[in-house]
Each structure stands twice: as structure tokens, then as C-alpha cells.
Amino acid sequence: MLQTRHLTTRMADAELDRLLAGAHHDPHGVLGAHPVADGVAVRVLRPLARSVTAVTADGVRVELAHQRDGLFTGLLPGAAVPAYRLHVTYGEREESHQDGYCFLPTLGDLDLHLITEGRHWELWRALGARVRTLEGVTGTAFTVWAPNAQGVRVIGDFNGWNGVAHPMRSLGSSGVWELFVPDAGPGTRYKYEIHTRDGRMLQKADPLARAAECPPATASVVHASSYMWGDAEWMAQRGGEDCRQRPMSVYEVHIPSWRPGLTYRQLAEELPKYVAGLGFTHVELMPVMEHPFGGSWGYQVTGYFAPTARLGTPDDFRYLVDALHGAGIGVIADWVPAHFPKDEFALSRFDGEPLYEPADTRRAHHPDWGTLEFDYGRREVRNFLVANAVYWCTEFHIDAIRVDAVASMLYLDYSREEGGWSPNEHGGRENLAAVAFLQEMTDTVRRRAPGALTIAEESTSWPGVTRPTYEVGQDGFGGLGFDLKWNMGWMHDSLGYVAHDPVHRSYHHDELTFSMVYAYSEAFVLPLSHDEVVHGKRSLVAKMPGDWWQQRANLRATLGYMWAHPGKQLLFMGQEFAQGEEFDHDRGPQWWVLDEDWPGHAGHRGIRSLVSDLNQVYTATPALWELDCDPSGFSWIDGSRAEDNVLSFVRYDAEGRPLVVVCNFSPVVRTGYRIGLPDAAAWTEVLNSDAERYGGSGVVNPGVIEPEPVPWHGRAQSAALTLPPLATFWLRPTPQESDDE
């Protein structure tokens, strides 16, 4: 009888060899408890254990026999599998826990079907590490997609990073592997140990990890959020009227270096007050997703679902977003679906073969950054990215995602030499799979996260970036469906113009006016971003010609022109007070130039005051944002005065109320300069970048300006104005007193 029981519980050597090698696809079929002819066979893998005892709920204790190499087997009495715990002795230490191989899969058929179809819009609720309570037992369900693997094991703090005891089971053709580990909870570090088809063993971080170790450590971390949001009112209203008809003034931030050393929660005490104090409506965060190299500024992501641990926990990041919302500030997050790094612990050849990247090396390798591109044609990869976008907008209440490097996704020949790329099925250079992915992403975010926006950093003339996906253009493509697009052409031309010495600007006047030729082809954001103040490009003020006074005056005039130009505006940190150095991700902005003991502090403070006033007047003036995407909201007064370095135009709101903008990019004061004006009885200068409080020379147009019935610039009335040097000023109709007054 004893011999029979031993044979009943004993595992075949070949099967045990597969388990020990990490190449078994169904460990639950042989481990755990299974009814047999004369009882319930229990098999447990515990390498290095001295003994293992199974103890049932009614107190029956069965010491398991050691077969070999850490496999312990035994036979429990009865016909049905009882509830039992394992008591494992390692040397002098004893552990007690449930047997994880007695639980059914934690994913159901619907989840697996949606994953296989690439339509699981809440993928993070199915894959990754999820703290669960099953049959009264609390632990973590680990699930990972690795369709090419021969076997997968989970390793971590709970098993001494020895995966032999925790092989995962394959859930069929879905390519998903799963295991519930009792007693593993929040804070547990883990990775997946993947046995490849060619016999290698890889250790990989979880692509769906909610948290990660602080770099340079690379393990994933089990996380279960307990955060209680306080922004219900904000979230309810963020899906209101069209964003294109609302003010949007964006402060771009690299949060690890904005105030170096501050955590998410410490930033929550300072950043919202600073941004709101300057009048910005939104803050844009350079990527906060986990990344191994700080010098990439977050643009080479290894943990797409995990905020970087450098500044705190995922709930700490939620606290920061909540604080920004509480201050009335929308949050935009940079997102990088264009490429990912080749670090061995992350997505690269995840299960030993190309998985997240295309198998065709000509499409996989990104020549600009030495990274890998995503395989947008694979539905599971597309689902991973689309769900990730939804995740940030729902789980972290992000109000908009700004998609980085869209152009590199759209073109198969992007930055590639002749012969270094393969055409699409029609022989063209368009990446049709990437187009389909972007359309699916924008539509899904709009549907699953109402009110959240998508913004494209797209540097070419691809048509229809902000056109709805259902509207097919003359190019045969539907629109990409983004809400807004960065206007890289405006940025390049405007900075090119102001970089010229004023004596040469008359030959480049079209660089300043050309943007209005295409201003309404898309819904635009005007970006003066981090990209323009790094890698030898110099800070904004350092780009300007002339001495220090002229440099600051040029910058003030440029900012006044930018805030008045159709489109939303974005300004990178440090440029709001004209720091002289380029962006340094280690040191952050040069805050000390604002200190009273700094010799030039008044000039820096003056420009910050200008930015604050620009935002204040901007948000209070619908003419500057209400018709941003409607040609009826703009009219040239005179855009052709190249010899004077002067341009003038009018912005209108939906009710036809005007704001006049005059820019003088010459260092010469021009008196008696006649400007045609829209109909209004009187005008008042509402902002002038040459005002003394901004560090200017104080050449202004004081008091009330009464136009004369002198036709000019095709208008019935005009006024002779004083144009301050290197300055922009705005005029609005003077409010008329009522008869009762």
C-alpha cells in the first residue's frame, strides 16, 4: 500500500526535468493537489527546503517526501481536494502559506478573447501584477504576454529570486502566462524568467508593471493604489466645450529637474502655485514613465505603466496631479509610442524573439536614437499602446497626452538611407500600420476617457493630423484624429527670423508671416519647447542678436507676438525668466538669476512679469483663443512692411470684438506710425512689451487713443501710433461709459 501511494504521487522524471528547466507550459497540471485513486496527491517544488508538510484545515498533517531536486510529494486522505497550507522549513526557519497551484486561472475567457483580438482597452486590469483575494487568500496574480516562450517563471522577493518554485502556466493560444502567488503583496519586487525557444533564460521586467524600482535597479514592483482623488469636479467638467475654443497656455516642465531633489509630493506644494501664479492654464510634463537613463529625459521608456520611482510612488504622482487640478491647472503628459530602448531587461526581444518590435530589422531599428520601433501591425502590440494611453488618462487623471515623434512613425523611410527601408503594400513610404494605430488611439482615448485630449508633435506636412478619422482627405487617408498639433513650422521660422540681426530682417520677413498661409490647415499649438534650448541651440534669450538689453527686448517682442498669434502656446521652464544657459537636466533652471543679489535680476524678473501679464490678458480676452481655428478670427492690417520690420494684425472673438497687435522688430522708435484700425470710438494699450516693469525703455502709447477718419490699410479709420523699439503691443477698444454714468 505504501509503495502504491508513493507511485501515485511520484512525478515522471521527464516531466520534472521540464519543470526544473523552466520549460513546462502547464505546471498546474502536475503541481498542487490532484485527486488520484487512493487520495489526493500533493506535489510541491521548494528548492533548498529541508522539509515540507501539508496541513489541512481540520488539522491533518502529512509530511511530504523529497523525490529529488526540491520536489516534495505526498498523499492526503479523502476523495476531494481539501483546504490546506504548506509548512516549509529552510534550515532553522519555517514558513507557512497557501499553495498557489490550487487556484483556477485569474483571467477568464472574455479577457483572453479581448487580448487575442487586440481590443482590451483596460489591459492593465488583465495583465501585470494584480493584488487579488481568491477564496479568502490574498496574494498577487502575475500575468504576462510571451507567446514565443517555452516556459515562464516569476522570480522575486518571495522566492529569493529563484524561479524554480514558481513556474507559470500557459493560457493557450493567447500567449498569456499566469500564476497566483499567495502572500505576495504591494511592495514586492519581481521579474519574469523566460525560457526561450532556443534554450536561453532571460530575466525581464513586467511590461505592465504599475511600479518599478528606482534606476539603476530594474525590477518591477507590485503596486495597489489606495489613493482617494479629490478632483471630481475637475474631471466632470474637463469634457466640456471644444478645447480649440478655450484658452490654453502651457508651461512645459521636466519635473526631476524643475526643483532638483523634490519628490512628487513636495512638487505638489510648489509647482501648482508657481504655474497658477504665472497664469498658465496647463502644465506639460516631459515623460514621467519609468526610464533607465536620466539623460534621455524620459523619452526612452522601459516602464510604460509606471511613473518613475525617482520621485516617489504612483500614488505620490496621483497626489501631484490632484494638486495641479486643485489649482485649476490641466495636466498634459508626454507619451512615447514611437520607439523604446534596447535594454535587455525590458521590451527588446521580450520572449527571445521580436515581439514588440517588427521582425524586419529594416523597420525595427530607429536610426536617430539607436532604439527599436514598435510593431504597429501586430494587434497585441497596438493594444498595449492604446490601452497605455487610456491608462494615463483614466488611472492618473491626465488631461491630455502629447505624442512624441509622430513623424518618425508615419514614414517608413524616416531618417533612412536609400535601400535601408521597405515600402508598404502599395509601394509607398507611408507606414499604414502606424496610421491605423494612431487613428485607433485617438478615437479610443476620446471614447474611453471623455474630455482627455491628444496632441501630436508632428514635424512634416502630413495632411489631416487634427482631422477626424472618419473624414477621408484627398490623400485617401482618414484624419489622424488628434485634437491639436504642434506647429513646428511656426517655431522654426519665427526663431529663425528673430535670430537675424535687425538690419537683415527685412530680407527674411516672410519667415514671420508665412505661418498664416497654413494657420488654419490644422488646430495648432505654438511650441517653444525644451527641444529648442538644448544640444548647442542656446537658450531663447541667447539666440537673440545684440547686447543684453536688445536680447531681452527681442525675446519680449517674440513672446508678445507668440501669445497673439492664432494657436495655443507652450513655453519651456526657465525661459519664462530668460535664463542664459541651455536646459541642464541635472541642475534645472537657473533660479538664482531672480535673486536680488544677482546683478541682472531685474531684467529676468521683468520678463517673468511679462509672461504673467501675457497669460492674464490672454485668458481674459476671447479674441486671442475663441476663434483659433477659424479664419474669421484673424485679419491682417499690414503684414508686408518688411523694410520697417513691422507687422500688424487683428484678432476677433466670436462676437466680432477686436484686439489689435503691432510688432516692431526693429531697434528704432517709430513715431507717428499710422495703423488702420477696426471700427471703434477709442482704443487703449492693454499690453506693451517695452514697458519699464518688464525691463523695457518705457516707450508706450498712454491714455486713450482716438482714431482719425483717415483711411489706411483698407480701413475707414486709423491712428498715428508710437512704435517702441523691439517690442510688441496690443490695443483693445476702450470701454464706453453708459449714459447713466
PyMOL commands that set and color helices and strands:
alter all, ss='L'
color gray80, all
select helices_A, chain A and resi 2-9+13-21+27-29+100-102+109-117+123-125+157-159+163-165+172-174+232-237+243-245+255-258+264-277+294-296+309-311+314-326+361-364+379-395+406-410+432-448+488-499+502-508+510-513+515-518+530-533+540-543+548-564+575-577+591-594+601-619+622-624+631-633+642-644+692-694
alter helices_A, ss='H'
color red, helices_A
select strands_A, chain A and resi 32-36+39-45+51-56+61-63+65-68+71-76+84-90+93-98+128-134+137-145+151-156+169-170+176-182+189-195+201-204+211-212+220-221+249-253+282-285+289-290+303-307+330-335+365-366+371-372+400-403+453-456+484-486+524-528+568-572+634-641+646-652+658-664+670-677+683-688+704-705+717-723+727-733
alter strands_A, ss='S'
color yellow, strands_A
deselect
rebuild
show_as cartoon
